[in-house]
Amino acid sequence: MKARFGGKCPACDGAIKVGKEITKNSQEEWVHKACSDIEEELP
């Protein structure tokens, strides 16, 4: 999903900017899509 608010990625400590792709990690924290430790399942 796209970020609606700015913030900070707890995985890489980088900024999450509005409109960037984000997802939740295994600890239920919002992180950059590339920083997630959960593999995305393809249909």
N, CA, C and O atoms as a Maestro MAE file, in Angstrom:
{
 s_m_m2io_version
 :::
 2.0.0
}

f_m_ct {
 s_m_title
 :::
 protein
 m_atom[172] {
  # First column is atom index #
  i_m_mmod_type
  r_m_x_coord
  r_m_y_coord
  r_m_z_coord
  i_m_residue_number
  s_m_chain_name
  s_m_pdb_residue_name
  s_m_pdb_atom_name
  i_m_atomic_number
  :::
  1 25 0.845 -1.168 0.000 1 A "MET " " N  " 7
  2 3 0.000 0.000 0.000 1 A "MET " " CA " 6
  3 2 0.894 1.235 0.000 1 A "MET " " C  " 6
  4 15 2.073 1.162 0.346 1 A "MET " " O  " 8
  5 25 0.340 2.329 -0.378 2 A "LYS " " N  " 7
  6 3 1.099 3.580 -0.404 2 A "LYS " " CA " 6
  7 2 0.938 4.314 0.928 2 A "LYS " " C  " 6
  8 15 -0.153 4.363 1.495 2 A "LYS " " O  " 8
  9 25 2.033 4.877 1.412 3 A "ALA " " N  " 7
  10 3 2.019 5.599 2.684 3 A "ALA " " CA " 6
  11 2 1.152 6.850 2.571 3 A "ALA " " C  " 6
  12 15 1.271 7.620 1.618 3 A "ALA " " O  " 8
  13 25 0.290 7.036 3.544 4 A "ARG " " N  " 7
  14 3 -0.554 8.235 3.583 4 A "ARG " " CA " 6
  15 2 0.068 9.314 4.455 4 A "ARG " " C  " 6
  16 15 -0.299 10.486 4.367 4 A "ARG " " O  " 8
  17 25 1.012 8.909 5.299 5 A "PHE " " N  " 7
  18 3 1.674 9.827 6.216 5 A "PHE " " CA " 6
  19 2 3.178 9.588 6.157 5 A "PHE " " C  " 6
  20 15 3.628 8.489 5.831 5 A "PHE " " O  " 8
  21 25 3.931 10.597 6.467 6 A "GLY " " N  " 7
  22 3 5.376 10.441 6.551 6 A "GLY " " CA " 6
  23 2 5.743 9.772 7.861 6 A "GLY " " C  " 6
  24 15 4.977 9.805 8.824 6 A "GLY " " O  " 8
  25 25 6.900 9.176 7.890 7 A "GLY " " N  " 7
  26 3 7.344 8.519 9.114 7 A "GLY " " CA " 6
  27 2 8.768 8.030 8.979 7 A "GLY " " C  " 6
  28 15 9.529 8.497 8.132 7 A "GLY " " O  " 8
  29 25 9.111 7.087 9.826 8 A "LYS " " N  " 7
  30 3 10.462 6.540 9.844 8 A "LYS " " CA " 6
  31 2 10.380 5.023 9.825 8 A "LYS " " C  " 6
  32 15 9.625 4.425 10.591 8 A "LYS " " O  " 8
  33 25 11.155 4.407 8.954 9 A "CYS " " N  " 7
  34 3 11.174 2.948 8.831 9 A "CYS " " CA " 6
  35 2 12.006 2.364 9.970 9 A "CYS " " C  " 6
  36 15 13.191 2.677 10.082 9 A "CYS " " O  " 8
  37 25 11.408 1.517 10.824 10 A "PRO " " N  " 7
  38 3 12.160 0.942 11.938 10 A "PRO " " CA " 6
  39 2 13.205 -0.081 11.488 10 A "PRO " " C  " 6
  40 15 14.118 -0.403 12.248 10 A "PRO " " O  " 8
  41 25 13.081 -0.591 10.271 11 A "ALA " " N  " 7
  42 3 14.034 -1.592 9.778 11 A "ALA " " CA " 6
  43 2 15.336 -0.964 9.292 11 A "ALA " " C  " 6
  44 15 16.415 -1.473 9.595 11 A "ALA " " O  " 8
  45 25 15.251 0.135 8.543 12 A "CYS " " N  " 7
  46 3 16.462 0.734 7.966 12 A "CYS " " CA " 6
  47 2 16.754 2.127 8.519 12 A "CYS " " C  " 6
  48 15 17.783 2.723 8.202 12 A "CYS " " O  " 8
  49 25 15.851 2.639 9.341 13 A "ASP " " N  " 7
  50 3 15.990 3.970 9.940 13 A "ASP " " CA " 6
  51 2 15.840 5.105 8.923 13 A "ASP " " C  " 6
  52 15 16.125 6.263 9.231 13 A "ASP " " O  " 8
  53 25 15.396 4.770 7.719 14 A "GLY " " N  " 7
  54 3 15.204 5.773 6.687 14 A "GLY " " CA " 6
  55 2 13.821 6.402 6.756 14 A "GLY " " C  " 6
  56 15 12.922 5.886 7.421 14 A "GLY " " O  " 8
  57 25 13.664 7.506 6.072 15 A "ALA " " N  " 7
  58 3 12.377 8.203 6.046 15 A "ALA " " CA " 6
  59 2 11.380 7.469 5.164 15 A "ALA " " C  " 6
  60 15 11.726 6.973 4.092 15 A "ALA " " O  " 8
  61 25 10.144 7.408 5.627 16 A "ILE " " N  " 7
  62 3 9.040 6.917 4.804 16 A "ILE " " CA " 6
  63 2 8.295 8.149 4.339 16 A "ILE " " C  " 6
  64 15 7.717 8.873 5.150 16 A "ILE " " O  " 8
  65 25 8.303 8.388 3.053 17 A "LYS " " N  " 7
  66 3 7.657 9.575 2.492 17 A "LYS " " CA " 6
  67 2 6.264 9.229 1.987 17 A "LYS " " C  " 6
  68 15 6.002 8.099 1.574 17 A "LYS " " O  " 8
  69 25 5.386 10.204 2.024 18 A "VAL " " N  " 7
  70 3 4.016 10.035 1.546 18 A "VAL " " CA " 6
  71 2 4.051 9.547 0.096 18 A "VAL " " C  " 6
  72 15 4.754 10.111 -0.742 18 A "VAL " " O  " 8
  73 25 3.286 8.494 -0.185 19 A "GLY " " N  " 7
  74 3 3.188 7.955 -1.537 19 A "GLY " " CA " 6
  75 2 4.115 6.787 -1.812 19 A "GLY " " C  " 6
  76 15 3.973 6.121 -2.837 19 A "GLY " " O  " 8
  77 25 5.073 6.519 -0.913 20 A "LYS " " N  " 7
  78 3 5.990 5.391 -1.106 20 A "LYS " " CA " 6
  79 2 5.293 4.086 -0.739 20 A "LYS " " C  " 6
  80 15 4.384 4.075 0.091 20 A "LYS " " O  " 8
  81 25 5.721 2.985 -1.359 21 A "GLU " " N  " 7
  82 3 5.144 1.678 -1.058 21 A "GLU " " CA " 6
  83 2 5.637 1.192 0.304 21 A "GLU " " C  " 6
  84 15 6.839 1.168 0.568 21 A "GLU " " O  " 8
  85 25 4.693 0.806 1.163 22 A "ILE " " N  " 7
  86 3 5.022 0.281 2.482 22 A "ILE " " CA " 6
  87 2 4.250 -1.006 2.730 22 A "ILE " " C  " 6
  88 15 3.271 -1.297 2.043 22 A "ILE " " O  " 8
  89 25 4.694 -1.764 3.707 23 A "THR " " N  " 7
  90 3 4.008 -2.990 4.106 23 A "THR " " CA " 6
  91 2 4.351 -3.260 5.565 23 A "THR " " C  " 6
  92 15 5.247 -2.620 6.113 23 A "THR " " O  " 8
  93 25 3.658 -4.192 6.198 24 A "LYS " " N  " 7
  94 3 3.970 -4.550 7.583 24 A "LYS " " CA " 6
  95 2 4.990 -5.681 7.590 24 A "LYS " " C  " 6
  96 15 4.994 -6.537 6.705 24 A "LYS " " O  " 8
  97 25 5.858 -5.672 8.608 25 A "ASN " " N  " 7
  98 3 6.825 -6.752 8.747 25 A "ASN " " CA " 6
  99 2 6.279 -7.784 9.743 25 A "ASN " " C  " 6
  100 15 5.128 -7.691 10.169 25 A "ASN " " O  " 8
  101 25 7.104 -8.758 10.109 26 A "SER " " N  " 7
  102 3 6.653 -9.831 10.995 26 A "SER " " CA " 6
  103 2 6.346 -9.336 12.406 26 A "SER " " C  " 6
  104 15 5.696 -10.043 13.178 26 A "SER " " O  " 8
  105 25 6.801 -8.138 12.753 27 A "GLN " " N  " 7
  106 3 6.526 -7.565 14.067 27 A "GLN " " CA " 6
  107 2 5.377 -6.549 14.013 27 A "GLN " " C  " 6
  108 15 5.171 -5.778 14.950 27 A "GLN " " O  " 8
  109 25 4.637 -6.565 12.899 28 A "GLU " " N  " 7
  110 3 3.480 -5.686 12.702 28 A "GLU " " CA " 6
  111 2 3.847 -4.205 12.670 28 A "GLU " " C  " 6
  112 15 3.037 -3.362 13.056 28 A "GLU " " O  " 8
  113 25 5.060 -3.877 12.214 29 A "GLU " " N  " 7
  114 3 5.491 -2.487 12.075 29 A "GLU " " CA " 6
  115 2 5.431 -2.117 10.598 29 A "GLU " " C  " 6
  116 15 5.700 -2.955 9.736 29 A "GLU " " O  " 8
  117 25 5.076 -0.860 10.299 30 A "TRP " " N  " 7
  118 3 5.068 -0.390 8.922 30 A "TRP " " CA " 6
  119 2 6.504 -0.087 8.489 30 A "TRP " " C  " 6
  120 15 7.203 0.697 9.131 30 A "TRP " " O  " 8
  121 25 6.930 -0.714 7.396 31 A "VAL " " N  " 7
  122 3 8.285 -0.547 6.863 31 A "VAL " " CA " 6
  123 2 8.222 -0.345 5.359 31 A "VAL " " C  " 6
  124 15 7.188 -0.596 4.740 31 A "VAL " " O  " 8
  125 25 9.335 0.112 4.759 32 A "HIS " " N  " 7
  126 3 9.410 0.160 3.299 32 A "HIS " " CA " 6
  127 2 9.134 -1.238 2.750 32 A "HIS " " C  " 6
  128 15 9.465 -2.231 3.398 32 A "HIS " " O  " 8
  129 25 8.550 -1.325 1.597 33 A "LYS " " N  " 7
  130 3 8.255 -2.623 1.001 33 A "LYS " " CA " 6
  131 2 9.530 -3.457 0.860 33 A "LYS " " C  " 6
  132 15 9.504 -4.667 1.087 33 A "LYS " " O  " 8
  133 25 10.643 -2.823 0.489 34 A "ALA " " N  " 7
  134 3 11.916 -3.525 0.311 34 A "ALA " " CA " 6
  135 2 12.532 -3.957 1.642 34 A "ALA " " C  " 6
  136 15 13.392 -4.838 1.659 34 A "ALA " " O  " 8
  137 25 12.111 -3.359 2.750 35 A "CYS " " N  " 7
  138 3 12.673 -3.674 4.066 35 A "CYS " " CA " 6
  139 2 11.920 -4.785 4.798 35 A "CYS " " C  " 6
  140 15 12.357 -5.226 5.861 35 A "CYS " " O  " 8
  141 25 10.813 -5.235 4.251 36 A "SER " " N  " 7
  142 3 10.008 -6.237 4.915 36 A "SER " " CA " 6
  143 2 10.734 -7.578 4.997 36 A "SER " " C  " 6
  144 15 11.433 -7.979 4.067 36 A "SER " " O  " 8
  145 25 10.553 -8.264 6.134 37 A "ASP " " N  " 7
  146 3 11.153 -9.584 6.294 37 A "ASP " " CA " 6
  147 2 10.167 -10.697 5.967 37 A "ASP " " C  " 6
  148 15 10.440 -11.869 6.225 37 A "ASP " " O  " 8
  149 25 9.027 -10.333 5.402 38 A "ILE " " N  " 7
  150 3 8.011 -11.301 4.988 38 A "ILE " " CA " 6
  151 2 7.998 -11.366 3.467 38 A "ILE " " C  " 6
  152 15 7.894 -10.339 2.796 38 A "ILE " " O  " 8
  153 25 8.102 -12.571 2.931 39 A "GLU " " N  " 7
  154 3 8.056 -12.710 1.467 39 A "GLU " " CA " 6
  155 2 6.631 -12.565 0.988 39 A "GLU " " C  " 6
  156 15 5.699 -13.110 1.579 39 A "GLU " " O  " 8
  157 25 6.476 -11.824 -0.090 40 A "GLU " " N  " 7
  158 3 5.156 -11.609 -0.669 40 A "GLU " " CA " 6
  159 2 4.746 -12.853 -1.443 40 A "GLU " " C  " 6
  160 15 5.496 -13.343 -2.288 40 A "GLU " " O  " 8
  161 25 3.550 -13.363 -1.152 41 A "GLU " " N  " 7
  162 3 3.066 -14.548 -1.850 41 A "GLU " " CA " 6
  163 2 2.389 -14.134 -3.144 41 A "GLU " " C  " 6
  164 15 1.560 -13.225 -3.167 41 A "GLU " " O  " 8
  165 25 2.752 -14.806 -4.207 42 A "LEU " " N  " 7
  166 3 2.129 -14.548 -5.494 42 A "LEU " " CA " 6
  167 2 0.923 -15.464 -5.659 42 A "LEU " " C  " 6
  168 15 0.948 -16.609 -5.208 42 A "LEU " " O  " 8
  169 25 -0.126 -14.971 -6.299 43 A "PRO " " N  " 7
  170 3 -1.340 -15.800 -6.484 43 A "PRO " " CA " 6
  171 2 -1.115 -16.941 -7.440 43 A "PRO " " C  " 6
  172 15 -2.033 -17.721 -7.697 43 A "PRO " " O  " 8
  :::
 }
 m_bond[171] {
  # First column is bond index #
  i_m_from
  i_m_to
  i_m_order
  :::
  1 1 2 1
  2 2 3 1
  3 3 4 2
  4 3 5 1
  5 5 6 1
  6 6 7 1
  7 7 8 2
  8 7 9 1
  9 9 10 1
  10 10 11 1
  11 11 12 2
  12 11 13 1
  13 13 14 1
  14 14 15 1
  15 15 16 2
  16 15 17 1
  17 17 18 1
  18 18 19 1
  19 19 20 2
  20 19 21 1
  21 21 22 1
  22 22 23 1
  23 23 24 2
  24 23 25 1
  25 25 26 1
  26 26 27 1
  27 27 28 2
  28 27 29 1
  29 29 30 1
  30 30 31 1
  31 31 32 2
  32 31 33 1
  33 33 34 1
  34 34 35 1
  35 35 36 2
  36 35 37 1
  37 37 38 1
  38 38 39 1
  39 39 40 2
  40 39 41 1
  41 41 42 1
  42 42 43 1
  43 43 44 2
  44 43 45 1
  45 45 46 1
  46 46 47 1
  47 47 48 2
  48 47 49 1
  49 49 50 1
  50 50 51 1
  51 51 52 2
  52 51 53 1
  53 53 54 1
  54 54 55 1
  55 55 56 2
  56 55 57 1
  57 57 58 1
  58 58 59 1
  59 59 60 2
  60 59 61 1
  61 61 62 1
  62 62 63 1
  63 63 64 2
  64 63 65 1
  65 65 66 1
  66 66 67 1
  67 67 68 2
  68 67 69 1
  69 69 70 1
  70 70 71 1
  71 71 72 2
  72 71 73 1
  73 73 74 1
  74 74 75 1
  75 75 76 2
  76 75 77 1
  77 77 78 1
  78 78 79 1
  79 79 80 2
  80 79 81 1
  81 81 82 1
  82 82 83 1
  83 83 84 2
  84 83 85 1
  85 85 86 1
  86 86 87 1
  87 87 88 2
  88 87 89 1
  89 89 90 1
  90 90 91 1
  91 91 92 2
  92 91 93 1
  93 93 94 1
  94 94 95 1
  95 95 96 2
  96 95 97 1
  97 97 98 1
  98 98 99 1
  99 99 100 2
  100 99 101 1
  101 101 102 1
  102 102 103 1
  103 103 104 2
  104 103 105 1
  105 105 106 1
  106 106 107 1
  107 107 108 2
  108 107 109 1
  109 109 110 1
  110 110 111 1
  111 111 112 2
  112 111 113 1
  113 113 114 1
  114 114 115 1
  115 115 116 2
  116 115 117 1
  117 117 118 1
  118 118 119 1
  119 119 120 2
  120 119 121 1
  121 121 122 1
  122 122 123 1
  123 123 124 2
  124 123 125 1
  125 125 126 1
  126 126 127 1
  127 127 128 2
  128 127 129 1
  129 129 130 1
  130 130 131 1
  131 131 132 2
  132 131 133 1
  133 133 134 1
  134 134 135 1
  135 135 136 2
  136 135 137 1
  137 137 138 1
  138 138 139 1
  139 139 140 2
  140 139 141 1
  141 141 142 1
  142 142 143 1
  143 143 144 2
  144 143 145 1
  145 145 146 1
  146 146 147 1
  147 147 148 2
  148 147 149 1
  149 149 150 1
  150 150 151 1
  151 151 152 2
  152 151 153 1
  153 153 154 1
  154 154 155 1
  155 155 156 2
  156 155 157 1
  157 157 158 1
  158 158 159 1
  159 159 160 2
  160 159 161 1
  161 161 162 1
  162 162 163 1
  163 163 164 2
  164 163 165 1
  165 165 166 1
  166 166 167 1
  167 167 168 2
  168 167 169 1
  169 169 170 1
  170 170 171 1
  171 171 172 2
  :::
 }
}
